[in-house]
Amino acid sequence: METSPEPLPHKRRQRYSGKNPRKFEEKYKEHRPESYPETFQKVLDSGKTPAGSHRPILVQEILQILRPQPGEVCVDATLGYGGHTCEILRLLRPAGRLIGLDIDPIELPRTEARLRLLGFGEEEFTAVHANYAAMNQVLNSLSLPAADLILADLGISSMQLDNPARGLSYKSEGPLDLRMNPGKGSPAWEFLANLDQEKIVEILIENADEPYARLIAPILIEDRARNGLRTTSLLAASVRRGLQSLPKQLRDQEGDAPIRRVFQAIRIAVNQEFATLEAFLRVVPQVLNPGGRVAILTFHSGEDRRVKKAFQDHARSGVYREINDPVIRASAEEVRANPRASSAKLRWAIKA
């Protein structure tokens, strides 16, 4: 007589210490909204972004500007989590097409899989691992002569920022990497190892308008020799040490803002973000159809200055028939629901 196999012993799920999960990896319920919708919504309602996800900013304003129509071709030049893309795709139906570009080889396949599960097939949505400055070549490779709509959200995605393994934030311990594409170029700690003090000062001022650059730079040089500045916590500690000569009241007033600015400045340099943005802004008019619309979200002054100048120059030369002024900001209500929207600036242009 056959005997039924013994049941496998029950394996208890690993628990986190304390009342609430603290580590990124422990927030498994937030990473799986389809399995734990109540937890996911609870985090959203608290004004936070669930781990492993991203909340798109100024969605309705962008839809009003781009006015997606059935049958049109759109390029989402910075696909990210796909929040804007999802809303645009619905309006491009039927017969429309969206090309989503992203340089992040880790998040791109996850976003593509997520959008496929939402019902967007290959005939209407194409994900491409590419830098947005190469938009022209991407469209040519897909036999698309031009686009009707272009969107670029230049902000770093929450799922990138919150993942300690990416080394993009001072708020959690991780390798000092700061690369948007971990498979290309050098990590930030290695990049910093090759800079002299004046170059560090230049980067901090140019990329983040850092007022304490000349206090911070020599300490970074000292600590680099001592510990290599190989982790996010070491860089954050070095910045704090560089500000010790400031009056305590001023240090308290600044809080973590200088650390945030230093991380931003180095990240921009490591990824050559300004040079890439300038190349993208030159390409945009070449790939837009007449009457085509472009919308660009920026998150700090260096980006916004470049977008504003490019739009103004193209408007004066007659390439764009209309640009917005003043810049569009997130509403107080949106900022309360999503504090990361507070620094967002939206600019748009329409091709003649």
N, C-alpha and C positions, 0 to 999 in steps of 0.2 A: 504494500500500500504506500502510495506517494505521500510524503509529508510536506506540508507547506513550509516555505522558507521562513526562518525567524525574522521578525521585523527588525529593521535597523534601529539601534539605540537613538533615542531623541537627543539631538545636539542643541543645547541652549544657545540662543543668540548672545554674542558678546555684548556686555552692558558697559555703559560709560559711567564714570564716577560722578557723584553729585546728582542734583535734581534735574539739570538740563545738560544736553551735550555741549561741549565747548570746542572740541577739535573738529576741523573740517570733515574728516573721515567719519566721525561719529554721527554726523547729522544725516543719517541714511534716509530718514523720513522726508527730509527736504529735497534730497537728491531724486526721490521717486514720487512726484506729485500724483502719478496715476494710481499708486498704491496707497498713498496717505494724503488724500486731498484736504482733509480737515487740518492737518498739521501745516501743509503748504499754505492754505488760506489764512491760517492763524498768524503765520510769520508775515504774510503780506499785509494783513490788517494792522499789524503792530508798526508798520512803516519801515520794515526791513526787507531785504532781498533774500529769499531762500538760498541756501548754499547750493552751488552748482548751477544757478540760473541767473538771468539778467532781466531787468525791467526796462523795456524800451521807453524812451523819453520823447515828449512832444509828439506823440503818435498822431493825434487828430490834426494838429497844426501842419504836420508833414503831409498828411493825406490831402488837406485842403490846398496846399501849395502844389503838390505833384499832380493832383487830379487824375489818378490812374483810370484809364478807359479800357474797355474790352478790346483785345487785339493788339495792345501796345507792347513795346519792348522796354523793360526796365533793367537797369544795372544797380544792384545793391553792392556798392564797392567795398563795404566792410560788413560782411554778413553777420558775424558775431553769433548771438543766440537765436537770431532769426525773428525777433519780435516785430520789427517794422515790416520785414519781408512777408510774414504771414498775412498781415492786414492788406498789403499791396496786392499780393497774389489773388486774393479773393475778388478784388476789383478789376483785375486784368482778365478774368474769365468772361466769356469763352475766348479762346484763340490767342490770348496774350502769353507773354513769356518773360520770365525773370532770370537773370544771371546773377548768382551770388558769389562774390569773390571774398577770400580771406587768406591771410598768410599763416594762420595758426593751424598747424597740422593735427593738433590735439582736439580742438573744439569743432573744426569744420566737419569731420565725419559724424560727430554727435548731432550737430545741427541738421545736417542733411537727413539723417535717420529720423529725427524728430519731425521734420517737415513731411517726409514720406508717410509717416504714421498718420499725419493730419490729412492725408489724401492728395498731396500735390505730386503729380507724376513727373516723369522725365521729360515729357513733351512741353510742360509748362515751367518747370524749375530745373535749373542746372547749377550745381555747385562746382566751383573751380578753385583749386589751391593756387592762388596767384596774388602778387602785390597789386594794389589798386592803381599804381602808376602804369602798369602794363595792360590797362583796360582795353586799349586799342588793339593790341595783339590778341587778346582773349576773344574779342568780338570777331576779329578776322578769322581766327581759328574755328569759330562756330558758324562762319559764313553769314554773319550779321553785319550789314553795312553801317548801321548806326543804332542809337537808342533814343527813345522818346522821353525817358525819365532816368535820372541818376540820383542816387542817394548815397551819402557818405556820413557815417556816424563815427567820428574820430575818437570817441571816448574808449578807454580801456574797459572791457567787459567785466561785470561783477564775478562771473565764474572764473575768469583769469586772475582777478585781483584777490579773491578770497582763497584760492588754492595755494597753500604754503609751498607746495612743490615747485610752483612757477617762480617763486622768489620775486614777486612784483610788489609786495606791500611790507611795510615796517611793522604792521600789526600782528604778524605771526612769524614764528621762526622758520627760516628756510634758507636755501642757498641763494646768494646774491646773484641772481641770473638776469632778470629784467628783460629778457628777449621775448618778443611776440612770437617768433619762430625759433624754438629751442634747438632746431637742427641747423641753424645758419648763424654764422658769425661767432663772436666770443661772448661769454657771460660777462656781466658787469664787473665782477671782481677782477677778472683778467684785463678788461678794458681799462679800469682804473690803474692797474699796475704799470701802465705804459705812459701815464700822463704826468707832466710836471705841474708844479703848484699854480703857475699862471694859467695853464690850460684848464685846470679844474675851476679856477675863478671865472674864466671866460664862459665855460659851460654852465655854471650855476647862474650867472647873470643873464646870459643869452637865452637859456632854455626855461628859466623859472623866475627871472627878475629877483633873484635872491639877495636881499639887502645885507646879509651877514656873510657873503661869500668869502671875503678876505679874512674873516675870523675862522670860518669852517675849513677852508682849503688846507692851511698848514697842519691842522690836527688830523685831517684825512691822510696826509702824507706821513705823519708820525705813526698813526695807527696802522697804516698799510704795511709799514716796515715791521711793526710789532706782531700783528696777527693776520695780515693779508686781506682783511675786510671781506672775508669769504661768505659771510652770512648776513641776512637782513638785520638781525639784532646787533651785530658788530657795527654796521654802518650807522644805524640809529643811535647807538651809544656814542659813536665818534662825533656825530653832529651835536648831540647834547653836550659833550665835553667841549666842543668848539665854542659853545655859547656861554660857558661858565664865567667869562669876564663881563658879561652883561649884568646890569642890576637885576636882582631877583624878581622885582615887580614886573620888569619887562619880559623876563623869561617866562613868568607865569602867564602874562598876557598873550605871549606868542603861542604857548602850549606846544603842540606837535606840528604846527604849521611849517616851521623850517625843515623838519624831517620830511614831511610830505613833499615840500618843494625840491629838496635835494634828490629824493627818489625820482621825482618827475623829471628833473633836469638830466639825470644820468640815464634814465630810461629813454628819453628822447634822443640822446647822443648815441646810445648803444644801438638803437633801431634806425638811426638816421631819419627820424620822423619828419623833420622840417624839409629836408631835401626831397623826400618822397612826396610830401604834400605839395610842394611847389611843382614837381613834375606832373602830378595828377591834375593840378589846376590848369596846367598848360594843355593837357590832353582833353579835358572835358569839352571845350568847344568843338574839337575835331570829331568827336563821336556823337554829338547831339544833333538830332534832326532839327530843321527849322521849326521854331515854336516849341522845342523841347525844353523841359524844366529840370533844374538841378537844385537840390537842397543839401546843405552841409551843416552838420552839428559839430561844434567845437566845444572844448572844455577848459581851455586856458588861453591867456592873452596872445601867446606866440602863434597859436593856430589861428585864432580869430583875426589877428592883424594880417596874416598872409591871405586868408580867404577874402577879407574885405578889400584889400588892395587889388587882388586879381580880378574880382568882380567889378570894381570901379574902373580899372584899366580897360577891361573888355567892354564895359558899357560905353566908355568915352570913345573907343574905336569903332563902335557900332556892332560888335559881335553879339552883345546882349541888348535886347530892347528894353528890358526892365530888371531892376534889382531892388531888394528891399532896404529900407532905411526908416526907422532904426531897426536894430537887431531884435529878434524875437526871443523872449525868455520864458521859462516855465512859470506857470501860475503858482501863487502861494499855496493853493490846494494841492497841486502836484508835488511841490517841494515837501509839503507836510507828509504826503503819502510815500514819497521816495526822495530822501534827502540828497541823493547823488545827482538829482536834477538841478540843484541850486546853481551850479557853475555852467550849465549848458547855455550855449548861444546858437541860434539858428539863423542862417543866411540862405537866400535863394536867388536864382536868376533864371530868366527866360531868354532863350536864344532868338535872335532876330529871324 
